[in-house]
Amino acid sequence: MTIRSKPLTALSTDPTGGMLGLSLPPGSLVSETYDGPWSEPLLWVADGTAAPGAWAQYLPARDAAGLQPVLLQDEPRVEEWWDGELDPGMMSDPGDHRAEEVLTLFWEAAVADTSEGEEDEGETIAPFTTGWPGLASPEGTVADPDTVAADVADALTENWLESPRPALVPVGRAADIPAAIGWSGPVNYENDVARLCAVLRSWEDRFGARVIALSYARLDLSVAAPPQTPDEALAVAAEHFAFCPDNIWQGYETIRLYAEEALVGNTHWTFWWD
């Protein structure tokens, strides 16, 4: 996947982003794994950790320069994983994939894996059968996506992420951030993150979802229009099972329990790949 980095190139000579109408703190530009003479920067990362309010503080960069804000979790076991771990050249374009086709294939693979590792896979995926159940119906947006995103980012900063770093990515929509920077978090599950981004685009359109934070193998989203009833949540949970089976396998055991406890009214969706 190609990435437009002209705004980032400008930061190499104007570190605070004044020419772009920004006022950035000290930070650095990160290039892809192959840092040759033709490589271009993929993202800008602040030197310091994010404080509450940081995500909203960087929204003007999106509107003024097309730089999408995201938080990067600097993990102790993989410090600054974005330095030397990014390879967008390995990714296709999210626009080349259809969310339902991607989820259908993922669902079939997850169900097959469940049947191999469980005595009764029917209980895990009930009330669904082995066939893909289809996309969940979109919900009416109940809140402004940017406001919800800022609230979720603050909650992550205060309660969940130990040392998040604000970052800016030159990409048209937040759903494309993982593929645009060549993130490899789900590598044991899916090599081409653009296929996951196609699903993120669909969630962005249907549920007002936004990519808020990336860790080494974790993805956090805000959701402006989460499901409000158990039945609505069940349909979304099927998509989550296809997207990231570990969400159910490692913690909830069944799609129904996951829907009831993790999705009803929840404006924060998180995914972690083993």
Order of alpha helices (4+ residues) and beta strands (2+ residues): alpha-beta-beta-alpha-alpha-beta-alpha-alpha-alpha-beta-alpha-alpha-beta-beta-alpha-alpha-alpha-beta
